[in-house]
């Protein structure tokens, strides 16, 4: 299986957004989104495709430069890998256990 090139590190994305907008909360206000949505989009692939597009526009970069593992050069979404799905399921299962206790 071919490996996709790594894009920007999440901390570099956040730093670039902070340089431009001051805080991620200010960015969220500018984009008319909640701050938690911005954080989730930076952490979880395709959590909100429209918000990923807004973040790329805010950074004035194409989606595939920021997240090449998520997006192709044509601007098409890449499918999630099985590893990502397994991690999300595991995380969800752990969260459910905590709430049940």
C-alpha positions as CSV (number, residue, x, y, z in Angstrom):
1,X,0.0,0.0,0.0
2,X,1.4,3.4,-1.0
3,X,2.0,5.9,1.8
4,X,0.8,9.4,1.4
5,X,3.2,12.3,2.1
6,X,2.8,13.9,5.5
7,X,1.2,17.4,5.5
8,X,1.4,20.1,8.1
9,X,1.8,19.0,11.7
10,X,-1.3,19.9,13.8
11,X,0.7,22.3,16.0
12,X,2.0,24.1,12.9
13,X,-1.6,24.4,11.6
14,X,-2.6,25.9,14.9
15,X,0.4,28.2,15.0
16,X,-0.4,29.5,11.5
17,X,-4.0,30.1,12.5
18,X,-3.0,31.9,15.7
19,X,-0.6,34.1,13.8
20,X,-3.5,35.1,11.5
21,X,-6.4,35.2,13.9
22,X,-4.9,35.5,17.4
23,X,-6.7,32.5,19.0
24,X,-8.5,29.5,17.7
25,X,-11.6,30.9,19.5
26,X,-11.3,34.1,17.4
27,X,-11.0,31.9,14.3
28,X,-14.1,30.0,15.3
29,X,-16.0,33.3,15.7
30,X,-14.7,34.4,12.3
31,X,-15.8,31.1,10.7
32,X,-19.1,31.1,12.6
33,X,-18.2,27.7,14.1
34,X,-17.8,26.5,17.7
35,X,-14.2,26.4,19.1
36,X,-14.7,22.7,19.9
37,X,-15.5,22.0,16.3
38,X,-12.2,23.6,15.2
39,X,-10.3,21.4,17.6
40,X,-12.1,18.3,16.5
41,X,-11.5,19.1,12.8
42,X,-7.8,19.5,13.5
43,X,-7.7,16.1,15.3
44,X,-10.1,13.8,13.5
45,X,-10.0,13.4,9.7
46,X,-13.2,14.4,8.0
47,X,-15.0,15.3,11.2
48,X,-16.4,18.3,9.3
49,X,-15.5,18.6,5.6
50,X,-16.9,22.1,5.3
51,X,-14.9,23.3,8.2
52,X,-11.7,21.6,6.8
53,X,-12.3,23.6,3.7
54,X,-12.8,26.9,5.7
55,X,-9.6,26.3,7.6
56,X,-7.7,25.7,4.3
57,X,-9.1,28.9,3.0
58,X,-8.2,30.8,6.2
59,X,-4.6,29.5,5.7
60,X,-4.7,30.3,2.0
61,X,-3.5,26.8,1.3
62,X,-4.9,23.9,-0.7
63,X,-6.4,21.1,1.4
64,X,-3.9,18.6,0.1
65,X,-1.0,20.8,1.3
66,X,-2.4,20.8,4.8
67,X,-3.8,17.3,5.0
68,X,-2.4,15.1,2.1
69,X,-3.5,12.0,4.0
70,X,-7.1,13.4,3.9
71,X,-7.3,15.1,0.5
72,X,-6.0,14.5,-3.1
73,X,-4.6,17.3,-5.3
74,X,-7.9,17.4,-7.1
75,X,-9.6,18.4,-3.9
76,X,-11.3,15.0,-3.5
77,X,-11.6,13.4,-0.1
78,X,-9.4,10.3,0.5
79,X,-11.2,7.4,2.3
80,X,-10.3,6.9,5.9
81,X,-7.8,4.2,6.6
82,X,-8.7,1.1,8.6
83,X,-6.3,2.3,11.3
84,X,-8.2,5.6,11.7
85,X,-11.5,3.7,11.9
86,X,-10.1,1.2,14.5
87,X,-8.7,4.1,16.6
88,X,-12.0,5.9,16.6
89,X,-14.0,2.7,17.5
90,X,-11.5,2.0,20.3
91,X,-11.8,5.6,21.6
92,X,-15.6,5.4,21.4
93,X,-15.6,2.1,23.2
94,X,-13.4,3.4,26.0
95,X,-15.6,6.4,26.4
96,X,-18.7,4.3,26.6
97,X,-17.0,2.2,29.4
98,X,-16.2,5.3,31.4
99,X,-19.8,6.5,31.1
100,X,-21.2,3.1,32.1
101,X,-19.1,3.0,35.3
